[in-house]
Amino acid sequence: QVQLVESGGGSVQAGGSLTLSCAASGFTDTNYCMAWFRHGPGKEREGVAAVDNDGSTSFAESLKGRFTTSRDNAKNSLDLQINSLNPNDTGIYYCAAARFCPVVHALGMVGTAEDFAYWGRGTQVTVSS
């Protein structure tokens, strides 16, 4: 049974940084796609980044530059570092996984929530001004 567990959320002031971590278990190998989504108050869930097992990464265009990812296949983990946090980054951050990255990943796009079959419960990030 695949499980994804997020950690690292919290309350920070604008301008600060956070690193979120996702630990995956239940996959029989490392050939799967991992991603981060977020769901802000009053907003739709949006893809943040996706990383394939070969390290290829796609980012939401609007978030490039402030967000970085780090995948460790040996640890079955995916970290998301967020710099220069602002209140618009407030929301629940979810780790997601799928056996394959969506086709749009090759175009540098994260894909939609429907492209990912496995989800963690999320970790709350609150940014105060």
C-alpha positions in Angstrom: 0.0 0.0 0.0 1.5 3.3 -1.1 1.7 6.0 1.6 3.0 9.5 1.4 3.7 11.5 4.5 4.5 15.2 4.5 6.3 17.1 7.1 8.0 20.5 7.6 5.0 22.8 7.4 4.5 25.6 9.9 4.0 29.3 10.5 6.6 31.7 9.1 6.9 35.4 8.5 7.0 36.8 5.0 10.5 36.6 3.5 11.4 33.5 5.3 12.1 30.0 4.0 10.7 26.5 4.6 11.6 23.0 3.5 8.8 20.5 3.2 9.6 16.8 3.0 7.6 13.9 1.6 8.4 10.3 2.5 7.0 7.6 0.3 6.5 4.0 1.1 4.9 1.0 -0.5 6.4 1.3 -4.0 8.3 -1.8 -5.1 10.9 0.3 -7.0 11.8 3.9 -7.6 10.2 4.2 -11.0 7.5 6.6 -10.0 6.8 10.3 -10.4 6.5 12.5 -7.3 5.0 15.9 -7.1 3.9 18.8 -4.8 0.6 20.5 -5.0 -0.8 23.2 -2.9 -4.3 24.4 -2.0 -4.6 28.0 -0.8 -7.7 29.4 0.9 -10.3 30.3 -1.7 -8.1 29.0 -4.5 -8.0 25.8 -6.6 -5.4 23.2 -6.0 -2.4 23.9 -8.1 0.6 21.9 -9.1 3.9 23.2 -7.7 6.5 20.8 -9.0 6.9 17.3 -10.3 10.1 15.2 -10.3 10.5 11.9 -12.2 12.8 9.1 -11.0 15.5 10.3 -13.4 15.5 13.7 -11.7 13.8 15.6 -14.5 11.8 18.4 -12.9 8.9 20.5 -13.9 7.6 23.6 -12.1 4.6 25.8 -12.2 5.7 28.7 -14.3 4.7 31.3 -11.7 6.7 29.7 -9.0 10.0 29.2 -10.7 12.9 30.8 -8.9 11.6 30.6 -5.4 10.9 26.9 -5.3 13.4 24.1 -5.5 13.1 20.4 -5.2 15.4 17.6 -4.1 14.6 14.0 -4.7 16.4 11.2 -3.0 15.6 7.8 -4.6 17.5 5.9 -1.9 15.3 7.4 0.8 12.1 7.5 -1.3 11.8 11.2 -0.5 11.1 14.5 -2.2 11.9 17.8 -0.5 10.4 21.2 -1.5 12.3 24.3 -0.5 10.4 27.5 -0.6 12.3 30.8 -0.4 11.1 34.4 0.0 7.7 33.2 1.3 4.8 35.6 1.0 1.2 35.4 2.3 0.1 34.1 -1.1 2.0 30.9 -0.4 -0.3 30.1 2.5 -2.1 26.9 2.1 -2.0 23.1 2.5 0.9 21.5 0.6 0.3 18.0 -0.6 2.7 15.4 -1.8 1.5 13.3 -4.7 2.8 10.4 -6.7 2.0 8.4 -9.8 3.6 5.5 -11.6 4.3 7.8 -14.5 4.7 11.5 -14.8 2.0 13.1 -17.0 2.9 13.6 -20.6 3.1 17.4 -20.1 6.0 16.8 -17.8 8.2 16.6 -20.9 7.0 20.1 -21.7 8.0 21.4 -18.3 4.5 21.3 -16.9 3.4 19.7 -13.6 0.1 18.4 -14.7 -3.2 18.3 -12.8 -4.3 16.6 -9.7 -6.1 13.9 -11.8 -2.7 12.8 -13.1 -1.6 11.6 -9.7 -3.2 8.6 -8.0 -1.5 8.7 -4.6 -1.8 11.6 -2.1 -0.5 12.5 1.3 -2.7 14.2 3.9 -0.9 17.5 3.5 1.0 19.9 5.7 -0.1 23.4 6.5 2.0 26.4 5.6 1.0 29.8 7.0 2.8 32.9 6.0 2.2 36.1 7.9 3.0 39.6 6.7 
